[in-house]
Structures are given as structure tokens and as C-alpha cells.
Amino acid sequence: MLTLPIREVLKATPRARIAWLDLNAHAFDYAAGQAVSIASHGFDRRRPYSIAAAPEDARREGRLELLIGVDAAGAAGAHLTLDPGQLIDVEGPLGTFTFPAAPEERRFVFIAGGTGIAPLRSMMRHALTLPHRNIGLFYSARTPDEFAYEKELRGLASAGEIELRRRDPADMARVRRDPRLLVDLLTSPLG
């Protein structure tokens, strides 16, 4: 287990924060899509959070990036204080939901909702470093202001790096009632 300080906390959405944990020159190897289990230093019960940055990003920046859900007051819960300088106990990496080490495919599609974008952002950013033909992202959130990393994703789409399909909650409510509509949402142009 590592104990790392929070370098910075940024508001991602009204209900999520981006926390950068300073690796302090520690090596932390992980596969795109993996998670860590964290809590404020000394707190017994840790919770898992997906790492939101590609392994290449973490090595280059010297930090782990996590997308953490918060309540209306901006608190993550009793287990975690989100303040710069706060020491965080980090266990991991954890999990097997990862991007393949050497994919034969050259076209990738990622489907995410809300803070579930975190592991897929890690995978997508990693995929951008590999030979590829197309990378698509289908992304939905409960409310229009809950799209984390929206500026970055729109920038990647504008640059032709990814194809972004952002859908609002009304679209997803229709899909929950009739899953066959997902095909139409995936293939229809953005409005």
C-alpha cells in the first residue's frame, strides 16, 4: 500500500471531482481500466475508484487521476477527505476490466454513463497511443451538467481523434424502456 498526497482537486461536475494523487516518484504500473482502493490516511475502510488516466499519462504527469462522486456539499463520504495535501492510502491496482495488452482490432467503441467514464477514459486515452482506425465514445449522463471531461472529449472530437456521441437523459430513458433503440442512438448523428 502507498500513502500519497492529494496534489489538486478539480470540479468535474456538480456531483464529481477530479482528484490528482501525487506519485512522488513512486512507480505505479497498472493497465488501462484498472482501479485503486482508497481512503484518507489511517481510515480502515477503503472504497474502489477507477483510475481515469492512461498509464502513459500517470507516468508522464507523475500522478494518479481519479473521478470521485460527491454529495451536494462536495463531500465524497466519511472515508475520504478531498483536500489538497490530504494523505490518501492507496491499495492496488485492482480489477480485470482492462484494455487488451496487444489488441488485434483497430476500431474501438466505448460506452459510458456518468462517472462510469473514468475507466473508459483511461482505456480511450491509452488506445489513442496505439495504431487505430477509429475510436468512438457513446456517453450519457443523468443531467446535461454531469458530463465529466466534456471539454476534453469535445476537443478530441473536433480534432478528429475520436467520434463522440453524447446523449442526454431523455434518450437513455427511452433505451431503458426499449433496449432496441440503442442501435438507433449509436448510429444516428448528434443533434
N, C-alpha and C positions, 0 to 999 in steps of 0.2 A: 504494500500500500504506500502511496505517495501522499504527502501533505503539501499542497500548493496554494499560493495566494491568488485571490481574485485580482486580476490586472485591471479590468474595467467591466462595467455593466451598462448595457445599452438597451433602450426601449425598442423592442421589435414590433410589438403590437400592444394594445391596451391590456391584453392578458398574457403576454410573454416577454421575457427578457433574454438578451444575448449575454452570456457570461463568458469572459475570456479568463482562463486559468493559466497563469504564468508557469511554464515548464521549468524555468530556472536552470536551463541547460541539461535537464534530465532527458534521457532517451525515452520515448513513449511510442513504441511501434504498435500499430493497430491496422485493421483492414477497414476500408470504407464501408460504413454501415454499422460498425460496432458501437457499443455503449460503454459507459462507466457508471459505477455506483458511487454516489457522493453524499456528503453531509458536512455541515460545519465541523471543524476540528473538535474531536472528543465526543461528538454526538454518536450514540451507539447504533442508531438505525439509519442506514443509508438508503437512498432511492436511486433507481436507474434512470439515466438520461442518455439519449443517443448523442454521439459526437456529430456536430453539424458541419465540420470542415473535413476536407480530404486529408489523408495522411501527409501529402505533399505540402498542404497549407500549414499544418501543425509544425512540420519540420522547418519550413521557411520562416514562419512567424514566431516560433518558439512558444506556442500557446495551444491549449485545447479550447475549442469553441463549443458551447452548449446552448441550446434553446430551451428555456425553462418556463413552464407555465406558472403564472402567478394569480393571486386573487385580486379583487377590486382595489385593495390597498397596496398592491405591488409586492406582496409577500409570497414567497414560494412555499412556506409551511414552517412548522416548528423545527424541522430537521436542517434547515438551510437559511442562512442569513446572506443576502446578496448585496454586500458592500465591498467596494474596492479595499484590498488589504486583508480582508477576512480570510483566514486559513481554512482550506477545504481538504478533507480526507477523500482520496480518490482511489477506488479499487477497480482494477480492470486492466486491459479491455475485456469486455464481456460480449457474448452473443455470437450467433452464427448467421444472422441476416446480413450478409455481406455481398459486395460486388465480387464477381469471379476474378481470380488472380490473373488469368490469361484467357479472356473471352474470345471465342471464335467469331461471335456476332460483331457487326459493325453498326448496327442500329439499336438504339436503346430508348425505351419509353418508361418514364417514372410517373406513378400516380400517387398523389399525396393529399392529405387534408389537414388543415390547421397546423399545429406544432409537429404533426407527423412528417412535415417536410424535412426535419433535421437529418435523419439517416439518409434520406434520398438526396438531399443537397450534398452530403458527403460523397455519395456514390456518383452523382452527376458531375461534381467538380473533378472527381478522380477520372471519370470517363472522358472528360474534356482533354485530359493529358494523353489519352490513348488514340491510336488510329481509329477513326469512326466516320460513318457517313451521315448519320442523323442522330440527334438526341432530342427527345420530346419530353415535355413535362406537362401533365394534366394536374392542376392544383385547384382545390376548393377550400373554402373556409366558412365558418358559421355566419360571419358578417363581413361586409366589404373591408372593414378596417383590420381584419385579422389575418391578412396575408403577410406572413413574415418574409423578409428578404425580397419584398416586391420590387424595390428599385433595382437591386442587383439582377433579379430574374428578367425584368423588362429590358435592362441594358444588354444582357446576354442575348435576348431575343432580337433586339434592334440590331445587334452586331452580326446576327445570323449564326450565332454559336448554338442556340437551342431553338426549338419551336415551343412556345409557351401557350397553353390553353388554360386560362384562369376562369373558373366558373363560380358563380355566386350561389348562395344557399338555396335559392328557389330551384335552380337546376338540379341540385343534389337531392332536394326533397322529392322531385319528380322521379329521379332514379331510384330512390328508396321504395317508392310505390310501385315502380315498374322497371326492374333492372335492365330490361331490353333497351331502354332509352340510352344506356351508357354508350352504346355503339354510335348513336347519333351525336351525342355530346363530344365524343372523341374525334369524330371526323368532320364535324361542322366548323366553319370558320368562326373566329371570335367576333362578337358583336361590338 
